[in-house]
Amino acid sequence: MKMVRVAGLGLLGLAFAPGSAIADSCTAIPDSGAIPSYLAFDKAFSGPVVEVIDGDSLCVAVGPRTGSDWVEVRLADFFAPELSTASGRTAKAALTRIAYGKQATCVAGAGTYDRIAARCRIDGQSIGDLMLAAGIREGGAGTDSGSFAPRSRSPAPAGLSCPELRARGGARRGEPGYRQEWDGDNDGIACEPYRR
């Protein structure tokens, strides 16, 4: 694993209010083309969290240039409720309190669109675990209406069908039941609940 550290960025994220987002301000991963080599699968990167997008997405600054050195991360170990719901807005507020302006150390998973799925830690603790400790329940489209049950922190047993995994909230890469062919958007979650 390669560790990328950028010193002196502690105040970089403070120029932006936690809730104010600039359209597509995290542009380290191009909309088309190759993912930068330092974000290859299983490589580590770190930097301050300079933007929180929703309850499971944030930007990590890995260099001094605003935007082009900001990596959009989709947390691989937490599945937040949709931002359009009250619980989604609560999840974003919690992630802002937990992560904004703090140093995050992440391990890259698969690229998905113009972001990277990654497991991130703050002060040695998983951000997903910190969200759960803050009382935020995992969810997604349909959770508030009860159309599927949020994934428990216990991994799903192996051998479940994709619809059974979907009912449990999906299976993350490395967990029992995860199959790459069931991860259509390549975000590290197989058989995730349908997004509307």
C-alpha positions as CSV (number, residue, x, y, z in Angstrom):
1,M,0.0,0.0,0.0
2,K,1.2,3.5,-0.8
3,M,0.5,6.3,1.7
4,V,0.0,9.8,0.3
5,R,0.3,12.5,2.9
6,V,0.0,16.2,2.4
7,A,1.3,18.5,5.1
8,G,0.1,21.9,5.9
9,L,-3.5,21.5,4.7
10,G,-5.2,21.7,8.1
11,L,-6.8,25.0,7.2
12,L,-7.7,24.3,3.6
13,G,-11.1,23.0,4.3
14,L,-12.0,25.9,6.6
15,A,-12.4,28.2,3.7
16,F,-15.7,26.5,2.9
17,A,-18.6,26.2,5.2
18,P,-19.5,22.6,5.8
19,G,-22.9,22.8,4.1
20,S,-21.8,24.9,1.1
21,A,-20.9,22.8,-1.9
22,I,-19.5,24.0,-5.1
23,A,-20.8,22.1,-8.2
24,D,-18.4,19.2,-8.7
25,S,-15.7,20.6,-6.5
26,C,-14.0,17.3,-6.0
27,T,-12.3,16.7,-9.4
28,A,-9.2,14.5,-8.6
29,I,-11.0,11.7,-10.5
30,P,-11.9,12.8,-14.0
31,D,-15.4,12.2,-15.4
32,S,-13.8,10.0,-18.1
33,G,-10.3,8.6,-18.3
34,A,-8.1,6.8,-15.9
35,I,-8.2,7.0,-12.1
36,P,-5.0,8.5,-10.7
37,S,-2.5,5.8,-9.8
38,Y,-2.4,6.8,-6.1
39,L,-6.1,5.8,-6.0
40,A,-5.6,2.3,-7.4
41,F,-7.4,-0.5,-5.6
42,D,-6.0,-1.1,-2.1
43,K,-3.8,2.0,-2.0
44,A,-4.0,4.3,1.0
45,F,-4.4,8.1,0.8
46,S,-5.0,10.7,3.4
47,G,-5.8,14.4,3.9
48,P,-8.3,16.7,5.5
49,V,-12.0,16.3,4.8
50,V,-12.8,19.5,3.0
51,E,-16.4,18.9,2.0
52,V,-19.3,16.6,3.0
53,I,-21.7,15.9,0.1
54,D,-24.2,13.7,1.9
55,G,-24.4,11.1,4.6
56,D,-21.9,8.7,3.0
57,S,-19.9,10.9,0.5
58,L,-17.2,13.4,1.2
59,C,-14.1,15.0,-0.3
60,V,-10.6,14.4,0.9
61,A,-7.8,16.9,0.0
62,V,-4.7,15.0,-1.0
63,G,-2.8,18.0,-2.3
64,P,-2.7,21.8,-2.3
65,R,-4.9,22.5,-5.3
66,T,-8.5,23.2,-4.6
67,G,-10.7,20.8,-6.6
68,S,-8.1,18.9,-8.7
69,D,-6.5,17.5,-5.5
70,W,-9.9,16.8,-3.9
71,V,-10.9,13.1,-4.0
72,E,-14.6,12.4,-3.9
73,V,-15.1,9.3,-1.6
74,R,-18.2,7.1,-1.4
75,L,-17.8,5.4,2.0
76,A,-17.6,1.7,1.5
77,D,-18.6,0.8,5.1
78,F,-21.7,2.9,5.5
79,F,-24.8,3.2,3.5
80,A,-26.6,6.4,4.4
81,P,-30.3,7.2,3.8
82,E,-31.1,9.3,0.7
83,L,-30.3,13.0,1.2
84,S,-33.8,13.9,0.1
85,T,-35.2,12.3,3.3
86,A,-35.2,13.8,6.8
87,S,-33.0,10.9,7.9
88,G,-30.6,11.6,5.0
89,R,-30.2,15.2,6.1
90,T,-29.6,14.0,9.6
91,A,-27.0,11.6,8.3
92,K,-25.2,14.4,6.4
93,A,-25.2,16.6,9.5
94,A,-23.7,13.8,11.6
95,L,-21.0,13.1,9.0
96,T,-20.2,16.8,8.9
97,R,-19.7,16.8,12.7
98,I,-17.7,13.6,12.6
99,A,-15.4,14.3,9.6
100,Y,-15.4,17.9,8.4
101,G,-12.0,19.5,8.8
102,K,-10.4,16.4,10.3
103,Q,-7.7,14.2,8.8
104,A,-9.0,11.1,7.1
105,T,-6.9,8.1,6.2
106,C,-8.6,6.0,3.5
107,V,-8.0,2.7,1.6
108,A,-9.2,2.8,-2.0
109,G,-11.7,0.3,-3.3
110,A,-13.2,0.4,-6.8
111,G,-13.8,3.5,-8.8
112,T,-17.4,4.4,-9.4
113,Y,-18.2,7.2,-11.8
114,D,-16.1,10.2,-10.7
115,R,-15.5,9.0,-7.2
116,I,-13.8,6.2,-5.3
117,A,-15.4,3.8,-2.9
118,A,-13.1,3.7,0.1
119,R,-13.0,2.7,3.8
120,C,-11.9,5.8,5.8
121,R,-10.8,6.3,9.3
122,I,-10.5,9.3,11.6
123,D,-8.2,9.0,14.6
124,G,-8.0,5.3,13.9
125,Q,-11.8,4.7,14.0
126,S,-13.9,3.7,11.0
127,I,-16.1,6.5,9.8
128,G,-18.9,3.9,9.3
129,D,-18.6,2.9,12.9
130,L,-18.5,6.5,14.1
131,M,-21.8,7.1,12.2
132,L,-23.4,4.1,13.8
133,A,-22.1,5.2,17.2
134,A,-23.7,8.6,16.6
135,G,-27.1,6.9,16.2
136,I,-27.3,7.1,12.4
137,R,-29.0,4.1,10.9
138,E,-28.0,2.8,7.5
139,G,-30.7,3.0,4.9
140,G,-31.2,4.1,1.3
141,A,-34.0,4.6,-1.1
142,G,-37.2,3.0,0.3
143,T,-36.0,2.6,3.9
144,D,-38.3,5.3,5.3
145,S,-41.2,3.6,3.6
146,G,-40.2,0.2,4.9
147,S,-39.7,-1.3,1.5
148,F,-36.4,-2.9,2.6
149,A,-34.6,-3.5,5.9
150,P,-31.4,-1.6,6.5
151,R,-28.3,-3.8,6.5
152,S,-27.2,-4.9,10.0
153,R,-23.6,-4.6,10.9
154,S,-23.5,-8.4,11.0
155,P,-22.4,-9.7,7.6
156,A,-24.9,-11.5,5.6
157,P,-24.5,-15.3,5.5
158,A,-22.9,-16.7,2.3
159,G,-25.2,-18.4,-0.2
160,L,-28.0,-15.9,-0.2
161,S,-29.5,-14.9,-3.6
162,C,-29.2,-11.3,-4.8
163,P,-32.8,-10.5,-3.8
164,E,-32.2,-11.9,-0.3
165,L,-29.0,-9.8,0.0
166,R,-30.9,-6.7,-1.3
167,A,-33.5,-7.2,1.4
168,R,-30.6,-7.0,4.0
169,G,-29.2,-3.9,2.4
170,G,-26.6,-5.6,0.2
171,A,-23.2,-7.0,0.8
172,R,-19.9,-5.0,0.8
173,R,-16.7,-6.2,-0.9
174,G,-14.9,-8.6,1.4
175,E,-18.1,-9.6,3.2
176,P,-19.8,-13.1,2.8
177,G,-22.2,-13.0,-0.1
178,Y,-20.4,-10.3,-2.1
179,R,-20.0,-11.1,-5.8
180,Q,-18.4,-8.7,-8.3
181,E,-21.0,-9.6,-10.9
182,W,-23.8,-8.4,-8.6
183,D,-22.1,-5.0,-8.1
184,G,-23.4,-3.3,-11.3
185,D,-22.2,0.2,-10.4
186,N,-18.8,-1.1,-9.0
187,D,-19.2,0.9,-5.8
188,G,-18.1,-2.0,-3.5
189,I,-21.7,-3.0,-2.6
190,A,-23.4,-6.0,-4.3
191,C,-27.2,-6.2,-4.5
192,E,-27.7,-2.8,-2.9
193,P,-31.3,-1.6,-2.6
194,Y,-32.6,0.1,-5.7
195,R,-32.2,3.8,-5.9
196,R,-35.1,5.7,-7.4
